[in-house]
Amino acid sequence: MLHSRYPHYALGLSLMIATLTAQANGLSSEHKAFGKTNDGTAVEQYVLRNSHGMQATVITYGATLQSLAVPDKNGKLEDVVLGFDNVQGYQSGKAYFGATIGRFGNRLANGAFEIDGKRFQVPQNDGSNSLHGGPQGFDKHVWKAKPAKGKDSVGVTLTYLSADGEMGFPGNLTTEVTYSLNENNELRIEYKASTDKPTVLNLTNHSYFNLAGAGNGDVLQQVATLHASHYTPVNGKLIPTGELAPVAGTPMDFTQPTAIGKHIKADHPQLKFAEPKQGGFDFNWVLDAKGDLGKLAADVSDPQSGRRLQLYTTEPGVQFYTSNFLDGSVKGKAGKTYAHWSAFTLETQHYPDAPNQPNFPSTRLDPGKTYTQSTVLKFSAR
């Protein structure tokens, strides 16, 4: 009652509590308004900070990582994720900047799948495919949120109930996503979900990273290591063929530190599928860590700023995408233009089209079972 009747008092109280928390362990959080959707729904913004200056900002629209300020080798902070300064940018946007993706991340061939012999149809919003849960996926909804303070972290937990039949998926699905920041410059994203009918589920975060700063040129000179000896090749519609192919001898080999742009224009049919005009990466890598959160899955660094991103995940795969379809027409935060190859994604996930690929790890979720996933983004500078 206090919060709804006296919002300014409640916000002031929450800021005071956050300040006390900062004095105790270097961590603080606050939340405030972030505007309204076109239908008038209020959107909130949660800001998480640590004593090193790192700051993660999450909005309730799409459970989206809206900004991520990270220090460089000289301590200079820069926002390293692409996005917008207002709700309307996210509402009208089609690039999924920073969003929580669901119910099914990546592609479903023909937008269809079967469960126990029954066919389900998802709207086709990527040619004949369904992409990222359809045109009104989790990224296009306002989530409920509450602060999430841990012993050594500060965070926010967001919850969304996807009704039975939404975008064609069966079951009432309750999904919870928690973003938390600690003093080790680690942003942890944890997912939990349950359903009342058998369904399929593949959640991920779709942040676009540029370690030089969002809107500060391309990422072609940034150096990536993907601890993955195999990937899942695709056909011309970007649907996996079902094969787990070795990366050795192909442009997909990032097992050793490699500049992102070194082979991005190579004459290879897979790269042409991903971006017919100039080539590009948009594939699922099969991680050698096999879901072990203690093993490094990916490592990307920027030689100029010194910023480094290390990725750990419980998921079997990661979609490494080089923003092939950004073309300079998108104006993001602070009026900066997002051009071709101006960012990369590391979408931790189960494999694309898994419900239609019996040899891939299952994405089925049954009643009484709980879906969980953890992904850690660790930042440093050198």
N, C-alpha and C positions, 0 to 999 in steps of 0.2 A: 504493500500500500504506500509506503514511504516513497519508493522509487517512482511510482506512477503519478502520485499527487504532487510530489515536490522533486521533480527531476533534477533541477539545478543543485538542490541541497544534496541529493543522493550522489550526483556526479562529483560534487566537491568532496563528499565523504570518501568516495572511492579513490579520488586522487590523493587524499590525505593518507589513506591506508597504503596506497602504492608507494608514497614517499617514505613512509615508515619501513616498508619492505626493502626499499632501495638502501636505506641506511643500514639495514641488518645484513644483507647479503649481496648487494650490488645489483639486484634485479628489481624491476618495477614494471607496472602495467597500468594502463588507463583505457577507458573506452568513451567514445563520443559519437555524435551523429555524423553520418556521411551522406546526407541527402535522402531523397526518396525516388522510388521507381516511378515510371510513367503512370501507374495506377494509384500512386500515393502511398505505397508501402514504405515504411521507414527502414533505412539501412544503417547499420552501426559499423563503427570502425574500432578495432582493438589494437593497441600499440604495445608491443613487448620490447623491453630494453634490458641490456646488461651493462656492466661497468666498463666494458671495452668500447662502448659506443655503438655496438651492433644493435640494430632496431628492425623488428619485423612487424609489419602492419597487415592485419587481416580484416576483410570486410565480410559482412554477413550475406551479401549478394554473391551467390555461387561458392560460399565458403572459400573465398579467393585470397591468395597471398598478393596483396596490392602493392606492397613495396618491401624491399629488403636492403637496408643500409649496412654496408660492410666496409671496414677499414682496409686501406691498401698498405704497402710496405712502409709508407711514411705516416701512417695513421689517418690519412684523409678518407673521409666517408663518402661513399657513392652508392646510389641505389642501383642494384644489379639485376632487377627483374623488370621486364616490360609490363606496361599497363596503362591505366587511365587515372585522371584526377577526379572523375565524377562517375556516378552510377550509370548515367546515360551512355557513356563510352562502353561500359561492359554490357549493357542491355543490347546495344546495336552491333557490338563487335562480333566477329565470327572466328577469331583466332584463339579463343579460350585462354586468354592471358591470365596466368596464375590460378585458374579455377580448379575446384575439385570436380573430377569427371566421373559420371555415373549415368545410368546404372552400369553401362558396359563401355569401358575405355577402349579406344582404338576401333577397329572395323569389324563389322559382322557382314559376311557375304550375303547379298540380296536382302539384307536387313532381317534375316530370318534365322530361327533355330528351333530345335525340338527338345522337349522334355517328356520322357516316358511316352513317346509316340505322338504327342500333341504338338502341333506347329504354332509358333508365335511369330508375329510380324511387328517389326519396329519400323517407323518411318525412314525412308531412304533419303538421306540428306548429303550423300557423298557419291554422286552418280547412282549406281545401283546398290551401293552399300549403305548401311547405317554407320554413322561415325559418332563416337563419344556419347552414346545413349540417345541419339536422335536430336531433332531441332530444339526440343525443350527438355534437355537433360538437366542434371544436377546443377550445372553452371548457370542456369537461367532461373533459379529459384532463390528466395530469401530464406536463410536458415535461422534457427533460433540459436542463441549463444549465451554462454556464461563464462566468467573467469575460471581458470584452472591453475591453481597454485600448487606446485610440488615442493618437496623439501629443498631441491637444488635447481628449480626451474620456475618459470612463470609462463602462463599460457592462456589459451582460450579453447573451449570445447564447443563445437557447433553441431546441431542435430537437425535432421530432416526426415520427415515421414513421406515416403513415396508410395502413393496409394496403389492398390491392386489394379493392374491394367494401364498404369501410367506409361506412356510411350510404348505400349504393347507388352510390357514385362509383367509376369504374374507375381502375385503376392504383395501384401502390405510389408514394405521393407523399411525398417528404421535404421538409419545410418548416423554414425557419430564420428566426427573428425576432430582431433585435438592437435593444435600447433603449440609447441612449447620451446622456449629458449633458455639455455643455461649459460654459465660463465665460461664454458669452453668454446664459445662461438658455434654451438651446435643448435640447429633448428630441427626439431624432431616432429614428424608428422605421423600420427597414429590413427588408424581406422578401426572401427568396429561396426558390425551390422548383423541384423537378424531378420528373419522372414517368417510369415505364417503359411506360405506355400512354396513348393520347390521352385527355384528361380536360378538365374545366372547372374554373376556379379564380377566386375573387374574395375576396381577403383584406382584412381591415380591423381596426381597433381600435375597440372599443365603449365608450370612456370617456364617462361622463356628467360634464359640467363645470358647476360653479357658481362663478363667479369671486369671489363673496362668501364662499365656503367651503361645503363639502359639508354639507347639512342646515341652512343658514342662510337659510331663506326661499325664495321663488321667483326666477326669472330674468327676469321680465316687464319689469323696468326696465333690464336689461342691453342694450347696444346692439350690434347685429350688422350687419356689411357682408359680403355674399356677392358676390364678383366673378363673377357668373353672369347672363347676359342671358336664359338659357333654363332650363327645368326639364322633367322628364318627368312629365306628368300621369298619374294612375292611375284605374283603375275602382274599383268598390265593394269589391273584394277587395284593393285596394292593389297591383295589378299594373299596370305601365305600359301605356298604350294604344299605345305605339310612336311617339307624337308628341314632337317637341322644341318645346315651346310657349314663346313669349316671356313673361317675367315682367311686362313693362310693363302697368300697369293692373290688376294682380292683387295679392292679399295676399302673394304669393311674391316681390315685388319688394324685395330688400334690396341693390340696387345702390348705394344711398346709406345712410349710417348710420341705422338704424331701431331703435327699441326693440322687443325681441322681442314684447312684449305689445300693441303698437299695433294690429295687425290680426288677432291670434290668434283673436278671437271674431267675425270678419267673416262675413257671410252669403254664404259661397262654398261651392259643392258639394265642392270638393277638400278644404277644411278639415273638412267634415262626414264625408268618407270617412276622414280621418286620425283623427278623434275625434268620433264621432257626437253625444255629449252636449253638449260645449262648444266643439268646434273645436280645432285644433292643427296643428302642422307635423310632417310625417313624409314628406318627399319627397326625391328625388334632384335636386340642382341640377347643371346642365351647366356646368362651370367654363370661364371665358373663357381661363384660363391654358393650357388644352389640354396639360396634363402638363409644363409648364415649371416646374421646381423653383425657378427664380429669380424667378418672378412670384407675387405675393400672391394667394392663393385666397380666404381668409376672414379676418375681423378682428372680434373681439368684445371689448368692454370693459365694466367695471362702474364706473359713475359714483361710487359710494360708496367702494369700496376703492382705485380707481384701477388695478386689475389689468387687463392687456390680453393677449389671446391672439391671435397672428397665425399663420395656417396656410399652409403651403406643401406641395405634393404633386406627384408625377408621375402621379397618377391623373386620369382625365377627369371624375370626378364626386365629389360629397360629399352624404351623407345628413344633412340638418339635421333633428333630431328633438327635440321639446320635452318629453320624458318624459310623454307624455299618459296613459300607463297606470299611472304611479305614483299611489297613492291614499291615502298616509299609513299604510298597513298594514305597510310595510317599515321595519324598524329597522336602521340601518346602523352605521357606526363611531361609537364613543363613545356609543352608545345613541340617536343622533339619528334622527328620523323623516324619511323622504323622501316628500314630498307631491307632489301634482299640480303639474306645471310647475316642479319644483324643480331642474331641470338641463336642459342641452342637449347633444346629441352633434354631432360633426363627423366622420362616418364616411367617410373617403376610400375611393373604390371605383370599379369599373366599374359600369355601370348595372344596376339590378335586372332579373332575368329575361332577361339578355342572351342566354343560349343559345337562347331561344325568340323572340328579336327580331332578325331578320337585318339590320336597319338600325342596330343598336347596335354599338359597338366589341366585337370578339370577346374572349371569355374562355377560348378554347380553349388548352390547353397540350399540346404534343406531345413525345414522347421526343427527347432531344438538344437541346431548348430549355430555357432557364432563365427562370422568372418572376422579375421583380424589381419592387420598389416602394419608394419613399422618401417619407416624410411627416415634416415638421418642425413642431413646436409651439414657437413662440418667445414667451416671456413677458417682460413689462415692467410698469412701473407709472408712472402720471403723474397 
